[in-house]
Amino acid sequence: MTTVQDLGRPGFSHLGVSAAGAADPVSFRVANRLVGNAETAPALEMTLKGGRFSFDGDVVVAVVGGEFDCSISMGRAVLLAAGVVLDIGFCRAGARCYLAVRGGIDAKYELGSASTHALGGLGRVIGKGDVLGLAGLVVSDAVKGAVTRCVLRDRVRVTAGAGTDDFGGEAVMRLLTEEWTVRGQSNRQGIRLDGRAIVGRCGGSMQSEGVALGAIQVPPSGLPVILFVDSQTTGGYPVIANVASVDIGLVGQLRPGSRFRFEVIGFPEALALLVEQEEWIRGCV
């Protein structure tokens, strides 16, 4: 599952098209900044396993994200000579990494974005033997320093959701105190969780309404689903909480078998944490 991604196509939910984009936007943005690209420049997202890449000319690349077997140092800009093979193997921690190439990947833009939304038939899934060009989107010099930050924690911070009060206190406490395990059926559309079922007053279904990135739905099974970057734009299951924007990248690094707990925070704290993250991104490279 290697795809071309950028920061997505917001603004089309009313047409049933979710934003898609990088599952870990923090790692994606940092990778582009390391090689001197605009943060939005198309790059490659790899899930659990990477690939082997060769280049016709000298290039500057950076690989950022989860901990992958990699033939170059991750988290720094590296100059590769023409003909050198970049080998990115299996993931040892986290789930995804990003390969940014100075100049950006040349990709087709649909609805203003090059991001791949496989379910929607938008963008490009990369396969063996594919040849990619560069788009010439350089905006600054490559950075010679290194970045080691990839958020891998056992706490996902959430804020109250549209239906939190409808569930009742016991159901909310179950959400916050249970240790949840990511199920193997998880993907970019939704992160499915396993644990003790949540039983609330909502009954597990409702009239469909608009849903947002990071909404935590509780279907009739009582096992939560985190709606993710390729999710549908409407849903008929009640939303008990929402993943705070600052932790969307953390969710993007969850893999089948990952175990974690939810931690509730207020809206002012969520905003302050997001501002702090933005300052770190802009200041680190």
Secondary structure, DSSP 8 states (H G I E B T S, - for coil): -EEEE-S--TT-GGGT------SSHHHHHHHHHHHTB-TTS-EEEEESEEEEEE-SS-EEEEEEEEEEEESS-TTB-EEE-TT-EEEEEEEEEEEEEEEEETT-B----BTTB---BGGGTBS-EE-TT----B---B-S----SB-------SEEEEEE-TTHHHH-HHHHHHHHHS-EEE-TT--SSEEEEESS----TTTT----EE--TTEEE--TT---EEE-TT--SEESS-EEEEE-GGGHHHHHT--TT-EEEEEE--HHHHHHHHHHHHHHHHHH-
